[in-house]
Amino acid sequence: MRKTILAAGAAILLAAQPALAQQKSIKIGFVSTFSGPTASIGNDMRNSFELALDHMGRKMGGLPVEVIYEDDTQKPEVGKQKTQKLIESDKVDFIAGYIWSNVLLASLKPIVDSKTFLVIANAGPSQVAGELCSPTVFSTSWQNDQTPQAMGLYMNSKGVKSVYLIGPNYAAGKDMLAGVASTFKGKVVGQELTTWPTQLDFSAELAKAKAAKPDAIFVFYPGKAGVQFLAQYAQAGLKGTIPLYTAFTIDETTLPLQKDLALGVPGAQEWVNDLPNAENKKFVADYRKKYPGHRPSFYGAQSYDAANLIASAVNALKGNVSDKAKVEAELKKANFKSVRGNFKFGNNHMPIQNFYLQDVVKDGDEFALKTVATIVKDNQDSFHSKCPMK
């Protein structure tokens, strides 16, 4: 009789387990900058991640999704602290986000050591694509050098013979300037790396660039710094005199402030809001409905893809993400519909993708970015060979 009761009890317990499992959530930590001068970038990333969750019914693998947003305040030490909290206290299943390369590099070790899955939605330091690549680290953006490399190729096609490079003195700034220099066939006549993120006066650097008399200036300044640079470039009398080429200085978070100053300044990017695939059209249209008066930026597009990449793995595993090898295998498949169209990973878990020439147009009373041409197709970053993963 006792054995019968025990057996019955065990059967009831086993029957209850699926119900208990259904009460669990998929926990995602999202680290970005939500305060200060660059909060508009972090907010766009969060808005887009939230929109992706709306589109999937706020469930992955049949389980509710819980997202814990953490503000890194654009400081590496704060980003690392918030990352450790997400891993140790919140015990998240995935981490996503990260705008700044220096914040990501400071936060990387606890992520890798804990074998927590990370989906980077923006930062792309060369180290993470190369020697610091990891089975649990993926990106839905790019490696930093790739976008400026595309711009270097475009400058060659325009017959530019000399260029002056200007950018911020941190990991991404160094990667950006090195990237454009690696593909540009002309002469680099000067380079300036400015204090980051506090320096917003670029008059001295612009004066040096003007004195060097290059055919063009290449600049990388995201966020508020990009707004200030374009204004000072015009104030220095350089607009219309020395052509300006850029990566990441003009986007939908800065255009409302840059306005006419951004006209005639070409940029390179792996996503532009007018890409003609169905997923992108839905993303852009629904973003504008949910957040009136705002257009999504590439930061948002990459975050939207990050949410869908995570969901593709969780859905395939029916919510059971305990087996790390299986999660990695599913993430590597990139079995989701990206807003940029075709999407696949290289051996280092960085996307292999197209890069486009973008230009600024006036759309009624607003300014928008449009795709002008494809600069390079199926581009793979140059650091993948340094990654030991196959």
C-alpha positions as CSV (number, residue, x, y, z in Angstrom):
1,M,0.0,0.0,0.0
2,R,2.8,2.4,0.9
3,K,4.5,1.7,-2.4
4,T,1.3,2.5,-4.2
5,I,0.9,5.8,-2.4
6,L,4.6,6.7,-3.1
7,A,4.2,5.8,-6.8
8,A,1.1,7.9,-7.1
9,G,2.8,10.8,-5.4
10,A,5.7,10.5,-7.8
11,A,3.3,10.5,-10.7
12,I,1.5,13.6,-9.5
13,L,4.9,15.3,-9.0
14,L,6.0,14.4,-12.5
15,A,2.7,15.6,-13.9
16,A,3.1,18.9,-12.1
17,Q,6.6,19.6,-13.5
18,P,5.5,20.9,-16.9
19,A,3.1,23.3,-15.2
20,L,5.9,24.5,-12.9
21,A,8.2,24.9,-15.9
22,Q,5.6,27.1,-17.6
23,Q,5.7,29.5,-14.7
24,K,9.4,30.2,-15.4
25,S,10.4,33.2,-17.5
26,I,13.2,33.9,-19.9
27,K,15.3,36.5,-18.2
28,I,17.3,39.0,-20.3
29,G,19.6,41.7,-19.0
30,F,20.0,44.7,-21.3
31,V,22.9,47.1,-20.7
32,S,22.9,50.5,-22.4
33,T,23.1,54.2,-21.7
34,F,19.8,55.6,-20.5
35,S,20.9,58.9,-18.9
36,G,23.1,61.8,-19.9
37,P,23.8,63.3,-23.4
38,T,23.7,59.9,-25.2
39,A,20.5,58.6,-23.6
40,S,18.7,59.0,-26.9
41,I,20.8,56.1,-28.3
42,G,20.0,53.8,-25.4
43,N,16.3,54.8,-25.5
44,D,16.1,53.9,-29.2
45,M,17.7,50.5,-28.4
46,R,15.3,49.8,-25.6
47,N,12.3,51.0,-27.7
48,S,13.2,48.7,-30.5
49,F,13.8,45.7,-28.2
50,E,10.4,46.3,-26.6
51,L,8.8,46.5,-30.1
52,A,10.3,43.1,-30.9
53,L,8.9,41.7,-27.7
54,D,5.5,43.1,-28.7
55,H,5.7,41.5,-32.1
56,M,6.4,38.1,-30.5
57,G,3.6,38.4,-27.9
58,R,6.2,39.0,-25.2
59,K,7.0,35.3,-25.0
60,M,9.8,33.1,-26.1
61,G,9.5,29.3,-26.3
62,G,6.1,29.7,-24.7
63,L,7.5,31.4,-21.7
64,P,7.0,35.0,-20.6
65,V,10.0,37.3,-21.1
66,E,11.4,39.4,-18.3
67,V,13.9,42.2,-19.3
68,I,16.0,44.0,-16.8
69,Y,17.3,47.3,-18.2
70,E,20.5,48.6,-16.7
71,D,22.1,52.1,-17.3
72,D,25.9,52.0,-17.7
73,T,26.0,55.9,-17.7
74,Q,28.6,55.6,-20.5
75,K,31.2,54.5,-17.9
76,P,33.2,51.2,-18.2
77,E,33.3,50.7,-14.5
78,V,29.5,51.2,-14.1
79,G,28.8,48.9,-17.0
80,K,30.9,46.2,-15.5
81,Q,29.1,46.5,-12.1
82,K,25.7,46.4,-13.8
83,T,26.8,43.3,-15.8
84,Q,28.0,41.5,-12.7
85,K,24.6,42.3,-11.0
86,L,22.7,40.8,-13.9
87,I,24.8,37.6,-13.8
88,E,25.2,37.1,-10.0
89,S,22.0,38.6,-8.5
90,D,19.4,38.5,-11.3
91,K,20.8,35.3,-12.8
92,V,19.7,36.2,-16.3
93,D,19.7,33.7,-19.2
94,F,20.9,36.2,-21.7
95,I,22.5,39.7,-21.8
96,A,22.1,42.1,-24.7
97,G,22.9,45.7,-25.6
98,Y,26.1,47.7,-25.1
99,I,26.7,50.8,-27.1
100,W,30.3,51.6,-26.3
101,S,33.3,49.4,-27.0
102,N,35.2,50.4,-23.9
103,V,32.1,49.5,-21.7
104,L,31.8,46.2,-23.4
105,L,35.5,45.4,-23.1
106,A,35.3,46.2,-19.3
107,S,32.2,43.9,-19.0
108,L,33.3,41.0,-21.1
109,K,35.3,38.9,-18.6
110,P,32.4,38.2,-16.1
111,I,30.1,37.4,-19.0
112,V,32.5,34.9,-20.6
113,D,33.6,33.4,-17.3
114,S,30.0,32.8,-16.2
115,K,29.2,31.3,-19.7
116,T,26.2,33.7,-19.9
117,F,25.1,34.2,-23.5
118,L,25.7,37.8,-24.8
119,V,24.1,39.3,-27.9
120,I,25.9,42.6,-28.6
121,A,23.5,45.1,-30.2
122,N,26.1,47.8,-31.2
123,A,29.7,47.8,-29.9
124,G,32.2,45.9,-32.1
125,P,35.7,46.1,-30.7
126,S,38.3,44.2,-32.8
127,Q,39.4,42.1,-29.8
128,V,35.9,40.5,-29.5
129,A,36.0,39.6,-33.2
130,G,39.5,38.2,-32.8
131,E,41.4,36.8,-29.9
132,L,38.7,37.4,-27.3
133,C,35.9,35.7,-29.3
134,S,33.8,33.3,-27.3
135,P,31.3,30.5,-27.9
136,T,28.7,32.5,-25.8
137,V,29.2,35.9,-27.4
138,F,27.3,36.9,-30.5
139,S,26.7,40.2,-32.3
140,T,23.8,41.6,-34.4
141,S,25.8,44.7,-35.4
142,W,29.3,44.6,-36.9
143,Q,33.0,44.7,-36.1
144,N,34.0,48.4,-35.7
145,D,36.3,48.5,-38.7
146,Q,33.8,47.2,-41.2
147,T,31.6,50.3,-41.6
148,P,34.5,52.8,-42.1
149,Q,36.2,50.3,-44.4
150,A,33.2,50.5,-46.6
151,M,33.5,54.3,-46.6
152,G,37.1,54.1,-47.5
153,L,36.1,52.1,-50.6
154,Y,33.5,54.7,-51.5
155,M,36.0,57.5,-51.1
156,N,38.3,55.6,-53.6
157,S,35.4,55.5,-56.1
158,K,34.9,59.2,-55.8
159,G,38.6,59.9,-56.6
160,V,39.5,61.2,-53.2
161,K,43.4,61.4,-53.1
162,S,44.0,62.6,-49.5
163,V,42.0,62.6,-46.3
164,Y,42.3,63.9,-42.7
165,L,40.9,61.6,-40.0
166,I,39.2,62.8,-36.8
167,G,37.6,60.7,-34.1
168,P,37.5,60.1,-30.3
169,N,40.3,58.5,-28.4
170,Y,38.7,55.2,-27.2
171,A,38.5,51.7,-28.5
172,A,35.9,52.3,-31.2
173,G,37.4,55.6,-32.3
174,K,40.8,53.9,-32.9
175,D,39.1,51.0,-34.8
176,M,37.1,53.4,-36.9
177,L,40.1,55.4,-38.1
178,A,42.2,52.3,-38.6
179,G,39.3,50.8,-40.6
180,V,39.0,53.7,-43.1
181,A,42.8,53.9,-43.5
182,S,43.0,50.2,-44.3
183,T,40.9,50.5,-47.5
184,F,41.6,54.1,-48.5
185,K,44.1,54.1,-51.3
186,G,45.0,57.7,-51.1
187,K,47.2,59.5,-48.5
188,V,46.2,60.1,-44.9
189,V,47.6,63.6,-44.3
190,G,46.7,63.8,-40.6
191,Q,44.8,62.2,-37.8
192,E,43.3,63.5,-34.5
193,L,42.1,61.4,-31.6
194,T,40.2,63.6,-29.1
195,T,39.3,63.2,-25.5
196,W,36.2,61.0,-25.0
197,P,33.5,61.6,-24.0
198,T,34.0,65.0,-22.5
199,Q,35.5,66.9,-25.4
200,L,32.8,68.7,-27.5
201,D,35.0,71.6,-28.9
202,F,36.6,70.5,-32.1
203,S,37.8,73.9,-33.3
204,A,41.5,73.1,-32.9
205,E,41.2,69.8,-34.8
206,L,39.2,71.5,-37.6
207,A,41.8,74.2,-37.9
208,K,44.5,71.6,-38.3
209,A,42.5,69.8,-40.9
210,K,41.8,73.0,-42.8
211,A,45.5,73.8,-42.8
212,A,46.4,70.4,-44.2
213,K,44.2,71.1,-47.3
214,P,43.1,67.5,-47.8
215,D,40.6,66.4,-50.5
216,A,38.3,65.2,-47.7
217,I,37.8,64.8,-44.0
218,F,36.6,61.5,-42.4
219,V,34.9,61.7,-39.0
220,F,33.5,59.4,-36.5
221,Y,31.5,60.9,-33.6
222,P,28.3,59.2,-32.3
223,G,25.6,61.0,-30.4
224,K,25.9,64.5,-29.1
225,A,29.5,64.8,-30.2
226,G,28.4,64.2,-33.8
227,V,25.8,67.1,-33.5
228,Q,28.5,69.4,-32.2
229,F,31.0,68.4,-34.8
230,L,28.7,69.1,-37.8
231,A,27.8,72.5,-36.4
232,Q,31.5,73.4,-35.9
233,Y,32.5,72.0,-39.3
234,A,30.0,74.5,-40.9
235,Q,31.0,77.3,-38.6
236,A,34.7,76.8,-39.6
237,G,33.7,77.5,-43.2
238,L,34.5,73.9,-44.3
239,K,31.1,72.8,-45.5
240,G,31.1,73.1,-49.2
241,T,34.9,73.6,-49.2
242,I,36.3,70.2,-47.9
243,P,33.9,67.3,-48.4
244,L,33.0,65.4,-45.2
245,Y,32.6,61.6,-45.1
246,T,31.5,59.7,-42.1
247,A,30.4,56.6,-40.2
248,F,28.0,56.8,-37.3
249,T,28.0,60.6,-37.0
250,I,24.6,61.0,-38.6
251,D,21.6,58.8,-37.7
252,E,18.0,59.1,-36.8
253,T,18.8,60.0,-33.2
254,T,20.9,63.0,-34.2
255,L,19.2,64.2,-37.4
256,P,16.4,66.1,-35.6
257,L,19.3,68.3,-34.3
258,Q,21.6,68.3,-37.3
259,K,19.0,69.0,-39.9
260,D,20.3,70.9,-42.9
261,L,23.9,70.6,-41.7
262,A,23.7,66.8,-42.5
263,L,22.7,67.3,-46.1
264,G,25.4,66.3,-48.5
265,V,27.3,64.3,-46.0
266,P,27.5,60.6,-47.1
267,G,27.8,57.8,-44.6
268,A,28.1,54.0,-44.6
269,Q,25.9,51.6,-42.7
270,E,24.7,48.0,-42.7
271,W,21.1,49.0,-42.2
272,V,19.0,51.9,-43.5
273,N,15.4,52.5,-42.8
274,D,14.2,52.0,-46.4
275,L,15.6,48.5,-47.0
276,P,12.8,46.9,-49.0
277,N,12.3,43.6,-47.1
278,A,9.0,42.9,-45.4
279,E,10.4,42.6,-41.9
280,N,12.1,45.9,-42.1
281,K,9.0,47.6,-43.5
282,K,7.0,46.3,-40.5
283,F,9.7,47.3,-38.0
284,V,9.9,50.9,-39.3
285,A,6.1,51.3,-39.6
286,D,5.3,49.9,-36.2
287,Y,8.1,51.8,-34.5
288,R,6.7,55.1,-35.8
289,K,3.2,54.1,-34.7
290,K,4.4,53.1,-31.2
291,Y,6.8,56.1,-30.8
292,P,5.2,59.0,-32.7
293,G,7.6,61.7,-33.9
294,H,10.6,59.3,-33.9
295,R,12.2,57.2,-36.5
296,P,14.2,54.1,-35.6
297,S,18.0,54.2,-36.0
298,F,20.5,51.5,-36.8
299,Y,21.0,51.2,-33.1
300,G,17.4,50.2,-32.8
301,A,17.4,47.9,-35.8
302,Q,20.3,46.0,-34.3
303,S,18.5,45.7,-31.0
304,Y,15.3,44.5,-32.7
305,D,17.4,41.8,-34.4
306,A,19.1,40.9,-31.1
307,A,15.7,40.2,-29.5
308,N,14.7,38.0,-32.5
309,L,18.0,36.1,-32.5
310,I,17.5,35.2,-28.8
311,A,13.9,34.2,-29.5
312,S,15.0,32.0,-32.4
313,A,17.1,29.9,-30.0
314,V,14.7,29.8,-27.2
315,N,11.8,28.9,-29.5
316,A,13.8,26.1,-31.1
317,L,14.6,24.7,-27.6
318,K,11.0,25.2,-26.4
319,G,12.1,27.4,-23.5
320,N,14.8,25.0,-22.1
321,V,18.0,27.0,-22.2
322,S,19.9,24.9,-19.7
323,D,22.1,23.1,-22.2
324,K,24.7,25.7,-23.3
325,A,25.9,23.7,-26.3
326,K,22.4,23.5,-27.7
327,V,21.8,27.2,-27.2
328,E,25.0,28.1,-28.9
329,A,24.2,25.8,-31.8
330,E,20.7,27.4,-32.3
331,L,22.1,31.0,-32.1
332,K,24.7,30.1,-34.7
333,K,22.0,29.2,-37.1
334,A,20.6,32.8,-37.0
335,N,17.2,31.3,-37.9
336,F,15.2,34.5,-37.8
337,K,14.1,37.1,-40.3
338,S,16.4,40.1,-39.9
339,V,15.4,43.7,-40.7
340,R,18.5,43.8,-43.0
341,G,17.5,40.8,-45.1
342,N,19.8,37.9,-45.3
343,F,21.8,37.3,-42.0
344,K,24.5,34.8,-41.3
345,F,27.4,34.5,-38.8
346,G,31.1,34.1,-39.4
347,N,33.2,31.7,-37.3
348,N,33.6,34.5,-34.7
349,H,29.8,35.0,-34.4
350,M,30.0,38.4,-36.2
351,P,27.6,39.0,-39.0
352,I,28.6,38.6,-42.7
353,Q,26.6,41.4,-44.4
354,N,26.2,44.1,-46.9
355,F,27.2,47.7,-46.3
356,Y,25.3,50.6,-47.9
357,L,25.9,54.2,-48.9
358,Q,23.4,56.4,-47.0
359,D,22.4,60.0,-47.7
360,V,20.3,62.5,-45.9
361,V,17.0,63.7,-47.6
362,K,14.3,66.1,-46.4
363,D,11.0,64.4,-46.0
364,G,8.4,67.1,-45.5
365,D,9.4,68.9,-42.4
366,E,11.6,66.0,-41.3
367,F,15.0,64.7,-42.3
368,A,15.6,61.1,-43.1
369,L,18.3,58.7,-44.3
370,K,17.9,56.8,-47.6
371,T,19.9,54.0,-49.2
372,V,21.8,55.3,-52.2
373,A,23.9,52.2,-53.2
374,T,25.4,49.0,-52.0
375,I,29.1,49.6,-51.3
376,V,30.1,46.0,-50.5
377,K,28.3,42.7,-50.4
378,D,28.7,39.8,-47.9
379,N,31.5,41.6,-46.0
380,Q,33.3,39.6,-43.3
381,D,35.4,41.4,-40.7
382,S,39.2,41.2,-41.0
383,F,39.7,39.9,-37.5
384,H,37.8,36.6,-37.8
385,S,41.1,34.8,-38.7
386,K,42.4,35.6,-35.2
387,C,39.4,33.9,-33.6
388,P,40.2,30.3,-32.6
389,M,36.6,29.2,-33.1
390,K,35.9,27.4,-36.4
